[in-house]
Amino acid sequence: MKKLLPFLFFMGAVGSVMAQSQYQPQSYQFYQKLNREVYNPQTRFHSSLRPFFIDDSLLVEHGKQLLSVGVDSSRQSWVARKIFNEHLIDYQNSEYTFYADFLPDFQIGKDFSGKQNTWLNTRGYQVGGTIGKKFSFYTSGFENQGQFAKYYTNYATSKKAVPGQAYNRDYGANAGKTSLDWSYVTALISYTPIKYLNVAVGYDKNFIGDGYRSMLLSDNSAPYPFLKLTGNLGNVQYMAMWAAMQDPNSPKLSYEAGNRKKGGVFHYLDWNVNNRLSLGFFDSIIWGETDDLGNERGFDWGYANPIIFLRPVEASSGSPDNSLLGLTAKYELHKQITVYGQFSLDEFEAKNFFSSNGSSRNKYGWQLGIRGADVFKVENLNYLLEYNTAKPYTYTGRTNIVNYAAQGEPLAHPFGANFRELVGIANYSYKRFDFTGQLMYAKYGLDLNGQDFGKNIFINYLEPAKQLGNYTTQGLRTDLYYAEARAAYIINPRYNLRLELGAIYRKESNAIGTNNTALITFGLRSSFRNLYTDF
């Protein structure tokens, strides 16, 4: 902390010009509509650190358009304006702004493969606003009950959590039920004292990368509390973040202690080399609050330093913590075409890394993708094609508690490790209508005969199925096919209230058997949450 205070003091003394402070919740569906501004060789927007500041000078005008699409100013009645045009509560003046909304998410559906009805009953809210031009706040909350397709319920039961959201209250005494019951909350306070620095304190998610998935830090897990510093100085954007997490999958030390606690520190530097090329450098450390015997570890104050590259600090102290290094790259080939990629390195032993001997210590993953906007000169027709893979045992640690996961789910790719994936997504928006199509194929290796083949990141890597000769998708070879289509009509763009029709086809098969899902859903939905069902 002594190293951190002078840094903040220095940044606070540099100047006093206002900069962006309002975060827009991370949502692939919404963010891809900003492709023309975000991926434009005529600008140098820092696109790989999300969520974005929606009041950024490059995004603010298009953001306002998207949040008012289809609004009819001729509506005069209070009821019509609140349903179609405005926030439920909305105050704006030169000193502050405040808004609040009720967020329903009601769905009904039919799983034809499982021969059961599905439903979702969610009552939510959002409250946000600004004070002056440097301070903003946002919070949302959802109370949920639902019944889902079998694969989704099985995942929630195995992880003891609803995917990407929260602890499942029906786990344990009510584990035999097919429905899920949970709460989901987020909160964020953002302060920009000068144009070069933003300080955010929140209970939410973060994402690093230009793709649909991230091999470094994704929004796959449930929200967690964090302190984040984001500095902007021309072509360089730098983020330092400290987070507190839990691991419900590690054995509890006692009932009174609850879930095992863990912490994480993350650094990311994004450098716009020129208008087309961007390079990023990432590192992180995950540590356990206690060891497996219950001894308090405490916070390592060496991790309070907000400067990048913590690996030497972690190595020199001989700590049992789990470090991860990463690189990102983006190149804008054309105004509508961008290629991007990531490389994550969990462990490096030069002898094994360059020998191609399949060592279990060769733990790394990578991503390569291409995305484009206004395909065939059709406005608002966007696409993404992406390949992701991770070697066996990537993201695991020497002890279970330091795995690269939070709240029982991976912090990077939802498949964990030991997989290959190809995913393609197309989006089209026309006035109030949104259309999305997605195809995904993945293959991965599951554990077999009680042996650890490297997919389950919640197992420590000390007892692999074999030390040498490992390869990606080893173990019980499993193929996953996933297709999804959604069509939505936006009723109120302020909080994304929409009527949505969706269909999912999923097939998972291996030598043991095949699991099929054919699902159709219809609902009244709202909010900008990014929730995944493609796993």
For each residue, the residues with C-beta under 8 A, 3 or more apart:
1: 4 5 301 304
2: 5 6
3: 6 7 304 305 306
4: 1 7 8 304 305 306
5: 1 2 8 9
6: 2 3 9 10
7: 3 4 10 11 306
8: 4 5 11 12 197 199 229
9: 5 6 12 13
10: 6 7 13 14
11: 7 8 14 193 194 196 197 231
12: 8 9 193 194 197
13: 9 10
14: 10 11 194 196
15: 194 195 196
16: 193 194
17: 194 195
18: 133 134 192 195
19: 192 194 195 196 198 232
20: 53 54 55 56 57 192 198
21: 53 55 130 133 134 135 136 190 191 192 198
22: 53 54 55 130 136 190
23: 51 52 53 54 136 138 188 190 200
24: 27 30 31 51 52 53 54 63 528
25: 51 138 140 186 527 528 529 530
26: 31 50 51 205 206 207 219 528 530
27: 24 30 31 528 529 530
28: 31 32 212 425 530
29: 32 33 427 434 436 528 530
30: 24 27 33 34 66 496 528
31: 24 26 27 28 34 38 50 52
32: 28 29 35 382 384 427
33: 29 30 62 66 380 382 427 429
34: 30 31 37 38 52 59 62 63 66
35: 32 38 39 371 372 373 382
36: 39 40 62 335 373 374
37: 34 40 43 45 58 59 62
38: 31 34 35 45 47 52 58 59
39: 35 36 45 47 210 332 338 371 373
40: 36 37 43 45 332 335
41: 275 276 332 334 335
42: 275 335
43: 37 40 58 275
44: 235 272 274 275
45: 37 38 39 40 56 58
46: 49 232 237 270 272 278
47: 38 39 210 278 330
48: 208 209 210 268 270 278 280 328 330 340
49: 46 207 208 230 237 239 268 270
50: 26 31 206 207 208 219
51: 23 24 25 26 206 207
52: 23 24 31 34 38 56 59
53: 20 21 22 23 24 56 59 198
54: 20 22 23 24 59 60 63
55: 20 21 22 59 60 63
56: 20 45 52 53 59 60
57: 20 60
58: 37 38 43 45
59: 34 37 38 52 53 54 55 56 62 63
60: 54 55 56 57 63 64
61: 64 65
62: 33 34 36 37 59 65 66
63: 24 34 54 55 59 60 66 67
64: 60 61 67 68
65: 61 62 68 69
66: 30 33 34 62 63 69 493
67: 63 64 493 494
68: 64 65 71 85 493 494
69: 65 66 431 432 490 493
70: 84 431 432 490 493
71: 68 84 85 493
72: 75 84 85
73: 85
74:
75: 72 80 81 84 85
76: 80 81
77: 80 81
78: 81 82
79: 82 83
80: 75 76 77 83 84 85
81: 75 76 77 78 84 85 86
82: 78 79 85 86 87 88
83: 79 80 491 492
84: 70 71 72 75 80 81 491 492
85: 68 71 72 73 75 80 81 82 492 494
86: 81 82 90 492 494
87: 82 90 99 100 101 494 495
88: 82 99 100 101 102
89: 98 99 100 101
90: 86 87 98 99
91: 96 97 98 99 129
92: 97 98
93: 96 97
94:
95: 131 132
96: 91 93 129 130 131 132
97: 91 92 93 129 130
98: 89 90 91 92 127 128 129
99: 87 88 89 90 91 126 127 128 129 494
100: 87 88 89 125 126 127 128
101: 87 88 89 125 126 494 495 526
102: 88 123 124 125
103: 122 123 124 125 126 140 142 495 497 526 527
104: 122 123 124 497 524 525 526
105: 120 122 124 142 144 523 524 525 526 527
106: 120 121 122 523 524 525
107: 118 119 120 146 521 522 523 525
108: 117 118 119 521 522 523
109: 117 118 119 502 519 520 521 522 523
110: 116 117 118 519 520
111: 114 115 116 117 118 149 150 517 518 519
112: 115 518 519 520
113: 149 150 516 517 518 519
114: 111 149 150 517
115: 111 112
116: 110 111 147 150 178
117: 108 109 110 111 147
118: 107 108 109 110 111 146 147 148 149 519 521
119: 107 108 109 146 147
120: 105 106 107 144 145 146 148 523
121: 106 144 145 146
122: 103 104 105 106 142 143 144 146
123: 102 103 104 142 143
124: 102 103 104 105 140 141 142 143 184 526 527
125: 100 101 102 103 140 141
126: 99 100 101 103 138 139 140 495 527
127: 98 99 100 137 138 139 140
128: 98 99 100 136 137 138 139
129: 91 96 97 98 99 136 137
130: 21 22 96 97 133 135 136 137
131: 95 96 135 136 137
132: 95 96 135
133: 18 21 130
134: 18 21 191 192 193
135: 21 130 131 132 189 190 191 192
136: 21 22 23 128 129 130 131 189 190
137: 127 128 129 130 131 188 189 190
138: 23 25 126 127 128 186 187 188 190
139: 126 127 128 185 186 187 188
140: 25 103 124 125 126 127 185 186 187 527 529
141: 124 125 183 184 185 186
142: 103 105 122 123 124 183 184 185 527
143: 122 123 124 183
144: 105 120 121 122 162 165 180 181 182 183 184
145: 120 121 179 180 181
146: 107 118 119 120 121 122 179 180
147: 116 117 118 119 153 178 179 180
148: 118 120 152 153 156 180
149: 111 113 114 118 152 153 504 506 517 519
150: 111 113 114 116 153 154 515 517
151: 154 155 506 508 515 517
152: 148 149 155 156 163 533
153: 147 148 149 150 156 157 178 180
154: 150 151 157 158
155: 151 152 158 159 163 535
156: 148 152 153 159 160 161 162 163 168 171 180
157: 153 154 160 168 171 175
158: 154 155
159: 155 156 163 248 249 408 409
160: 156 157 167 168 171 248 249 408
161: 156 165 166 167 168 182 222 248 407 408 409
162: 144 156 165 166 167 168 180 182 184
163: 152 155 156 159 409 414 531 532 533 535
164: 219 220 221 222 409 530 531 532
165: 144 161 162 182 184 222 531
166: 161 162 182 183 184 185 222 223 407
167: 160 161 162 171 182 222 248 407
168: 156 157 160 161 162 171 180 181 182
169: 174 181 182 183
170: 174 175 177 179 180 181
171: 156 157 160 167 168 174 175
172: 175
173:
174: 169 170 171 177 181
175: 157 170 171 172
176:
177: 170 174
178: 116 147 153
179: 145 146 147 170
180: 144 145 146 147 148 153 156 162 168 170
181: 144 145 168 169 170 174
182: 144 161 162 165 166 167 168 169
183: 141 142 143 144 166 169
184: 124 141 142 144 162 165 166 222 223
185: 139 140 141 142 166 203 223
186: 25 138 139 140 141 202 203 204 205 223
187: 138 139 140 202 203 204
188: 23 137 138 139 200 201 202 203 204
189: 135 136 137 200 201 202
190: 21 22 23 135 136 137 138 198 199 200
191: 21 134 135 198 199 200
192: 18 19 20 21 134 135 195 197 198 199
193: 11 12 16 134 197 199
194: 11 12 14 15 16 17 19 197
195: 15 17 18 19 192 232
196: 11 14 15 19 231 232 233
197: 8 11 12 192 193 194 229 230 231 232
198: 19 20 21 53 190 191 192 229 230 231 232
199: 8 190 191 192 193 227 228 229
200: 23 188 189 190 191 226 227 228 229 230
201: 188 189 226 227 228
202: 186 187 188 189 225 226 228
203: 185 186 187 188 223 224 225 226
204: 186 187 188 223 224 226
205: 26 186 219 221 223 224 530
206: 26 50 51 217 219 226 228 241 266
207: 26 49 50 51 214 217 218 219
208: 48 49 50 214 216 217 218 268 280 282 326 328
209: 48 213 214 215 216 217 218 328 340 342 367
210: 39 47 48 328 330 338 340 369 371
211: 214 340 342 367 369 371 384 386 388
212: 28 369 384 386 423 425
213: 209 218 367 386 388 413 414 421 423
214: 207 208 209 211 217 218 342 367 412 413
215: 209 326 342 343 344 365 366 367 388 390 412 413
216: 208 209 268 282 284 324 326 328 342 344 412
217: 206 207 208 209 214 266 268 282 284 411 412
218: 207 208 209 213 214 221 410 411 412 413 414
219: 26 50 164 205 206 207 530
220: 164 409 410 411 412 413 414 532
221: 164 205 218 224 405 406 407 408 409 410 411
222: 161 164 165 166 167 184 406 407 408 409
223: 166 184 185 186 203 204 205
224: 203 204 205 221 243 244 245 246 406 407
225: 202 203 243 244
226: 200 201 202 203 204 206 241 242 243 244
227: 199 200 201 241 242 243
228: 199 200 201 202 206 239 240 241 242
229: 8 197 198 199 200 239 240 241 306
230: 49 197 198 200 237 238 239
231: 11 196 197 198 236 237 238 239
232: 19 46 195 196 197 198 236 237
233: 196 236 237 238
234:
235: 44 271 272 273
236: 231 232 233 269 270 271 272
237: 46 49 230 231 232 233 269 270
238: 230 231 233 267 268 269 270 308
239: 49 228 229 230 231 266 267 268 269
240: 228 229 265 266 267 306 307 308
241: 206 226 227 228 229 265 266 267
242: 226 227 228 263 264 265 266 303 304
243: 224 225 226 227 263 264 265 266 406
244: 224 225 226 261 262 263
245: 224 261 262 263 264 406 407
246: 224 258 259 260 261 262 406 407 408
247: 250 259 260 261 262 400 401 403 405 406 407 408 458
248: 159 160 161 167 259 407 408
249: 159 160 400 405 408 458
250: 247 259 260 400 401 458
251: 260
252: 255 257 258 259 260
253: 257 260 290 294
254: 257 294
255: 252 258
256:
257: 252 253 254 260 294
258: 246 252 255
259: 246 247 248 250 252
260: 246 247 250 251 252 253 257 288 289 290 401
261: 244 245 246 247 288 289 290
262: 244 245 246 247 286 287 288 289 401 402 406
263: 242 243 244 245 286 287 289 299
264: 242 243 245 284 285 286 287 406 411
265: 240 241 242 243 284 285 303 310
266: 206 217 239 240 241 242 243 282 283 284
267: 238 239 240 241 282 283 284 306 307 308 309 310
268: 48 49 208 216 217 238 239 280 281 282 308
269: 236 237 238 239 280 281 282 308
270: 46 48 49 236 237 238 278 279 280 328
271: 235 236 278 279 280 281
272: 44 46 235 236 275 277 278
273: 235 277 278 279
274: 44 277
275: 41 42 43 44 272 332
276: 41 331 332 333
277: 272 273 274 329 330 331 332
278: 46 47 48 270 271 272 273 328 329 330 331
279: 270 271 273 327 328 329
280: 48 208 268 269 270 271 326 327 328 329
281: 268 269 271 308 326 327 328
282: 208 216 217 266 267 268 269 324 325 326 327 328 344
283: 266 267 308 309 310 311 323 324 325 326
284: 216 217 264 265 266 267 310 323 324 404
285: 264 265 303 310 314 321 322 323 324
286: 262 263 264 321 322 323 324 397 402 403 404
287: 262 263 264 297 300 303 319 320 321 322 402
288: 260 261 262 291 297 320 399 401 402
289: 260 261 262 263 296 297 298
290: 253 260 261 293 294 295 296 297 401
291: 288 294 295 297 320 399
292: 399 400 401
293: 290
294: 253 254 257 290 291
295: 290 291
296: 289 290
297: 287 288 289 290 291 300
298: 289
299: 263 303 304
300: 287 297 303 317 319 321
301: 1 304
302: 305 310 313 317
303: 242 265 285 287 299 300 310 313
304: 1 3 4 242 299 301
305: 3 4 302 310 313
306: 3 4 7 229 240 267
307: 240 267
308: 238 240 267 268 269 281 283
309: 267 283 312
310: 265 267 283 284 285 302 303 305 313 314 323
311: 283 314 315 323 325
312: 309 315 316
313: 302 303 305 310 316 317
314: 285 310 311 317 319 321 323
315: 311 312 318 323
316: 312 313
317: 300 302 313 314
318: 315
319: 287 300 314
320: 287 288 291 397 398 399 402
321: 285 286 287 300 314 397 402
322: 285 286 287 346 396 397 398 402 403 404
323: 283 284 285 286 310 311 314 315 346
324: 216 282 283 284 285 286 344 345 346 395 404
325: 282 283 311 344 345
326: 208 215 216 280 281 282 283 342 343 344 345
327: 279 280 281 282 342 343
328: 48 208 209 210 216 270 278 279 280 281 282 340 341 342
329: 277 278 279 280 340 341 342
330: 47 48 210 277 278 338 339 340 341
331: 276 277 278 338 339 340
332: 39 40 41 275 276 277 335 337 338
333: 276 337 338 339
334: 41 337
335: 36 40 41 42 332 373
336: 372 373 374 375
337: 332 333 334 370 371 372
338: 39 210 330 331 332 333 370 371 372
339: 330 331 333 368 369 370
340: 48 209 210 211 328 329 330 331 367 368 369 370 371
341: 328 329 330 366 367 368 369
342: 209 211 214 215 216 326 327 328 329 365 366 367
343: 215 326 327 364 365 366 367
344: 215 216 282 324 325 326 364 365 366 390 394 412
345: 324 325 326 348 363 364
346: 322 323 324 363 364 365 393 394 395 396 404
347: 361 362 363 364
348: 345 353
349: 352 353 359 361 362
350: 353 354
351: 354 355
352: 349 355 357 359 361 362
353: 348 349 350 359 362
354: 350 351
355: 351 352 359
356:
357: 352 468 469
358: 362 468 469 470 471
359: 349 352 353 355 362 467 468 470
360: 363 392 393 454 461 464 466 467 468 470
361: 347 349 352 393 461
362: 347 349 352 353 358 359 391 470
363: 345 346 347 360 391 392 393 394 395 396 417 461
364: 343 344 345 346 347 390 391 394
365: 215 342 343 344 346 388 389 390 391 394 395 412 413 417
366: 215 341 342 343 344 388 389
367: 209 211 213 214 215 340 341 342 343 386 387 388 389
368: 339 340 341 386 387
369: 210 211 212 339 340 341 384 385 386 387
370: 337 338 339 340 384 385 386
371: 35 39 210 211 337 338 340 382 383 384 385
372: 35 336 337 338 375 382 383 384
373: 35 36 39 335 336 381 382
374: 36 336 377 378 379 380 381 382
375: 336 372 378 381 382 383
376: 381
377: 374
378: 374 375 381 428
379: 374
380: 33 374 427 428 429 430
381: 373 374 375 376 378 426 427 428
382: 32 33 35 371 372 373 374 375 426 427 428
383: 371 372 375 424 425 426 427
384: 32 211 212 369 370 371 372 423 424 425
385: 369 370 371 422 423 424
386: 211 212 213 367 368 369 370 422 423 424
387: 367 368 369 420 421 422
388: 211 213 215 365 366 367 413 419 420 421 423
389: 365 366 367 419 420 421 472
390: 215 344 364 365 394 395 412 413 415 416 417 418 419 472
391: 362 363 364 365 394 417 418 454 470 472
392: 360 363 417 418 445 453 454 455 464 470 471 472 474
393: 346 360 361 363 396 417 418 454 461 464 470
394: 344 346 363 364 365 390 391 417 418 454 457
395: 324 346 363 365 390 403 404 405 410 411 412 416 417 457
396: 322 346 363 393 403 404 417 454 457 459 460 461
397: 286 320 321 322 400 401 402 403 404 460 461
398: 320 322 402 460 461 462
399: 288 291 292 320 402 460
400: 247 249 250 292 397 403 458 459 460
401: 247 250 260 262 288 290 292 397
402: 262 286 287 288 320 321 322 397 398 399
403: 247 286 322 395 396 397 400 457 458 460
404: 284 286 322 324 346 395 396 397 410 411 412 457
405: 221 247 249 395 408 409 410 411 457 458
406: 221 222 224 243 245 246 247 262 264 409 411
407: 161 166 167 221 222 224 245 246 247 248
408: 159 160 161 221 222 246 247 248 249 405 458
409: 159 161 163 164 220 221 222 405 406 414
410: 218 220 221 395 404 405 413 414 415 416 457
411: 217 218 220 221 264 395 404 405 406
412: 214 215 216 217 218 220 344 365 390 395 404
413: 213 214 215 218 220 365 388 390 410 416 419 421
414: 163 213 218 220 409 410 532 534 535
415: 390 410 419 421 442 444 455 535
416: 390 395 410 413 419 455 456 457
417: 363 365 390 391 392 393 394 395 396 454 455 457
418: 390 391 392 393 394 444 445 453 454 455 472 473 474 475
419: 388 389 390 413 415 416 442 443 444 445 455 472 473
420: 387 388 389 442 443 444 472 473
421: 213 387 388 389 413 415 440 441 442
422: 385 386 387 440 441 442
423: 212 213 384 385 386 388 438 439 440 534
424: 383 384 385 386 438 439 440
425: 28 212 383 384 436 437 438
426: 381 382 383 436 437 438
427: 29 32 33 380 381 382 383 434 435 436
428: 378 380 381 382 434 435
429: 33 380 433 434 435
430: 380 433 435
431: 69 70
432: 69 70 489 490 491 493
433: 429 430 487 488 489 490
434: 29 427 428 429 486 487 488 490 498
435: 427 428 429 430 486 487 488
436: 29 425 426 427 484 485 486 487
437: 425 426 484 485 486
438: 423 424 425 426 482 483 484 485 534
439: 423 424 482 483
440: 421 422 423 424 480 481 482 483 534
441: 421 422 479 480 481 482
442: 415 419 420 421 422 479 480 482
443: 419 420 473 477 478 479 480
444: 415 418 419 420 455 473 478 480
445: 392 418 419 453 454 455 472 473 474 475 476 477 478
446: 453 455 475 476 478 510
447: 450 451 452 453 455 456 475 476
448: 451 453 475 476
449:
450: 447
451: 447 448 465 475
452: 447 456 459 461 463 464 465
453: 392 418 445 446 447 448 464 465 474 475 476
454: 360 391 392 393 394 396 417 418 445 461 464 465 470 474 475
455: 392 415 416 417 418 419 444 445 446 447 475
456: 416 447 452 459
457: 394 395 396 403 404 405 410 416 417
458: 247 249 250 400 403 405 408
459: 396 400 452 456
460: 396 397 398 399 400 403 463
461: 360 361 363 393 396 397 398 452 454 464
462: 398
463: 452 460
464: 360 392 393 452 453 454 461 467 470
465: 451 452 453 454 470 474 475
466: 360 469 470
467: 359 360 464
468: 357 358 359 360
469: 357 358 466
470: 358 359 360 362 391 392 393 454 464 465 466 474
471: 358 392 474
472: 389 390 391 392 418 419 420 445
473: 418 419 420 443 444 445 477
474: 392 418 445 453 454 465 470 471 477
475: 418 445 446 447 448 451 453 454 455 465
476: 445 446 447 448 453 510 511 512
477: 443 445 473 474 510 511
478: 443 444 445 446 508 509 510
479: 441 442 443 507 508 509 510
480: 440 441 442 443 444 506 507 508
481: 440 441 505 506 507 508
482: 438 439 440 441 442 504 505 506 507 534
483: 438 439 440 504 505 506
484: 436 437 438 502 503 504 505 533 534
485: 436 437 438 502 503
486: 434 435 436 437 500 501 502 503
487: 433 434 435 436 500 501 502
488: 433 434 435 498 499 500 501 525
489: 432 433 498 499 500
490: 69 70 432 433 434 493 496 497 498
491: 83 84 432 497 498 499
492: 83 84 85 86 495 496 497 526
493: 66 67 68 69 70 71 432 490 496
494: 67 68 85 86 87 99 101 497
495: 87 101 103 126 492 526 527 528
496: 30 490 492 493 525 526 527 528
497: 103 104 490 491 492 494 524 525 526
498: 434 488 489 490 491 524 525 526
499: 488 489 491 522 523 524 525
500: 486 487 488 489 521 522 523 524 525
501: 486 487 488 520 521 522
502: 109 484 485 486 487 519 520 521 522
503: 484 485 486 519 520 521
504: 149 482 483 484 517 518 519 521 533
505: 481 482 483 484 517 518 519
506: 149 151 480 481 482 483 515 516 517 519
507: 479 480 481 482 514 515 516 517
508: 151 478 479 480 481 514 515
509: 478 479 513 514 515
510: 446 476 477 478 479 513
511: 476 477
512: 476
513: 509 510
514: 507 508 509
515: 150 151 506 507 508 509
516: 113 506 507
517: 111 113 114 149 150 151 504 505 506 507
518: 111 112 113 504 505
519: 109 110 111 112 113 118 149 502 503 504 505 506
520: 109 110 112 501 502 503
521: 107 108 109 118 500 501 502 503 504
522: 107 108 109 499 500 501 502
523: 105 106 107 108 109 120 499 500
524: 104 105 106 497 498 499 500
525: 104 105 106 107 488 496 497 498 499 500
526: 101 103 104 105 124 492 495 496 497 498
527: 25 103 105 124 126 140 142 495 496
528: 24 25 26 27 29 30 495 496
529: 25 27 140
530: 25 26 27 28 29 164 205 219
531: 163 164 165
532: 163 164 220 414 535
533: 152 163 484 504
534: 414 423 438 440 482 484
535: 155 163 414 415 532
